[in-house]
């Protein structure tokens, strides 16, 4: 099986990447979704988010839900 390892990001590239992940996370993406999309492990994505002071949601569905009607 071929390795799917992603190249290591360092310095400004790492910080810029982490900040993009943070923006997507705050927009509602899960850590697992970000990991699948980027090819990095769940743990790596979580550590990147923490490195830029991301306030993580609680486990189990703390994602924002779309509004479905008037007056809600």
Kinemage of the C-alpha trace (Angstrom):
@kinemage 1
@onewidth
@group {chain A} dominant
@subgroup {mainchain}
@vectorlist {calphas} color= white
{ca unk a 1} P 0.000 0.000 0.000
{ca unk a 2} L 1.344 3.417 -0.936
{ca unk a 3} L 1.975 5.940 1.837
{ca unk a 4} L -0.380 8.922 1.885
{ca unk a 5} L 1.750 10.960 4.280
{ca unk a 6} L 1.558 14.688 3.847
{ca unk a 7} L 4.707 16.830 3.820
{ca unk a 8} L 5.607 18.501 7.105
{ca unk a 9} L 4.748 22.187 7.275
{ca unk a 10} L 7.022 24.516 9.228
{ca unk a 11} L 7.255 28.160 10.174
{ca unk a 12} L 4.947 30.617 8.457
{ca unk a 13} L 3.476 27.932 6.183
{ca unk a 14} L 2.413 25.882 9.225
{ca unk a 15} L 0.851 28.892 10.967
{ca unk a 16} L -0.984 30.039 7.826
{ca unk a 17} L -2.293 26.496 7.268
{ca unk a 18} L -3.421 26.249 10.912
{ca unk a 19} L -5.222 29.590 10.653
{ca unk a 20} L -7.074 28.414 7.520
{ca unk a 21} L -8.087 25.248 9.374
{ca unk a 22} L -9.273 27.384 12.310
{ca unk a 23} L -11.458 29.489 10.002
{ca unk a 24} L -13.049 26.351 8.536
{ca unk a 25} L -13.503 24.858 12.012
{ca unk a 26} L -15.221 28.018 13.253
{ca unk a 27} L -17.425 27.905 10.130
{ca unk a 28} L -18.690 24.491 11.260
{ca unk a 29} L -16.296 21.864 9.874
{ca unk a 30} L -15.356 19.058 12.258
{ca unk a 31} L -11.781 18.063 13.050
{ca unk a 32} L -12.483 14.707 11.414
{ca unk a 33} L -13.746 16.384 8.221
{ca unk a 34} L -10.703 18.651 8.110
{ca unk a 35} L -8.405 15.657 8.581
{ca unk a 36} L -10.071 13.703 5.764
{ca unk a 37} L -9.990 16.671 3.402
{ca unk a 38} L -6.354 17.597 4.044
{ca unk a 39} L -4.902 14.098 4.347
{ca unk a 40} L -3.474 14.815 7.804
{ca unk a 41} L -4.339 12.702 10.842
{ca unk a 42} L -7.023 13.715 13.326
{ca unk a 43} L -4.329 14.305 15.966
{ca unk a 44} L -2.242 16.510 13.678
{ca unk a 45} L -5.238 18.650 12.739
{ca unk a 46} L -6.236 18.965 16.398
{ca unk a 47} L -2.695 19.989 17.363
{ca unk a 48} L -2.586 22.542 14.534
{ca unk a 49} L -5.876 24.033 15.744
{ca unk a 50} L -4.592 24.216 19.311
{ca unk a 51} L -1.338 25.829 18.151
{ca unk a 52} L -3.319 28.875 16.954
{ca unk a 53} L -5.416 29.073 20.149
{ca unk a 54} L -8.611 27.621 18.680
{ca unk a 55} L -11.415 27.193 21.211
{ca unk a 56} L -12.549 23.641 20.535
{ca unk a 57} L -16.194 22.625 20.711
{ca unk a 58} L -17.360 20.004 23.158
{ca unk a 59} L -17.591 16.445 21.897
{ca unk a 60} L -20.808 15.073 20.479
{ca unk a 61} L -22.455 17.559 18.195
{ca unk a 62} L -21.675 21.053 19.339
{ca unk a 63} L -21.745 22.217 15.719
{ca unk a 64} L -24.005 25.072 14.686
{ca unk a 65} L -27.208 23.904 13.039
{ca unk a 66} L -28.737 25.602 10.017
{ca unk a 67} L -31.839 27.665 10.706
{ca unk a 68} L -34.936 26.150 9.136
{ca unk a 69} L -37.691 28.697 9.493
{ca unk a 70} L -38.897 32.083 10.568
{ca unk a 71} L -38.955 33.019 14.227
{ca unk a 72} L -36.464 30.408 15.416
